[in-house]
Amino acid sequence: MCKRWNLCCSLKKELNIGYEESIQFLRKRRSIRKYKDKEINNDDIVKLIKMARYSPTGHNSQTAGWHVINGKEKVNKIAGW
């Protein structure tokens, strides 16, 4: 296990997906342009960020970072609405 990044982990073979499942997943991806008027709880945001850290980066530098802006009013203010 990697001590520095804690990113190396054993993968569960029972969760592997095959070729057909992979193609279905990738072809279903869509950009969302209409959003629900519902806030996301902080635990779900943390889970998404933890999941995103496994995304590939150039030279595996892991230099990606996130700024979470929670709250419709704050987002609207930043967007200039």
N, C-alpha and C positions, 0 to 999 in steps of 0.2 A: 504494500500500500504506500502511496506517495505521502510522505510526511509534510512536504511543503504546501502542496495544493489540495490534498485530500480528494483528488479527482479520480484516481485509479481505483476501480472497484471491480469485483467479479460480476459478470452479467448473468442473469437468470435465463437459462436455455428455454424454459417453458414460456417465456415472454417473447421469444424470437418470432418475427413474422416472415412469411415467405414472399416470393416474388410477386404473386398476384395481390397480396395484401399491401405490399409496398407501392405497387403501381396504383391501386385504388386510393390509397392515402394521398399520394402525391398529386393525382389528378383531381381530387376533391378540393384541394386548397383553393381558397378564394380570398380576395381582399374584401374587408367589411367596410362599407361606407354608410350604413345605417345602423346606429347604435341604440341600444335599449337605454331607457332613462333609469338606470339602476347602478348603484355604486358597488364596486368590488371590494370584498373585505380584505384586510391587510394580510391575513394568513394565505389567501389565494395568490396575492401579489408576490409574496415571499416564495411560494412554491414555484411560480412561473419563472422568477429570476434564478432560483436554484437550478431549474431545468435548463434554462437558456445558457447557463455557463458551460454546458457540454457542447455548445455549438462550435464548429471549427473556426479557428482564426489563423491568420497568416503566420507561419512558422510556429504555430501553437503558442503564440505569445500571451494569449488570454488577457488582452488589454481592454476588452470591452467593459463598459460601465453603464449604469442606468441611473436616471433621475426619475423618481416617482412623484408625480403631481396628482394628489388625490383631492377630489372635490370639484364638482361641476363649475362652481364660481371661479376657482383658481384657473382651471383649464380655459374657460371662456375669456378670462382677463389676459392670459398669456396669448391666446389666439387672436385677441383684439376684437372680440364680439361683444 
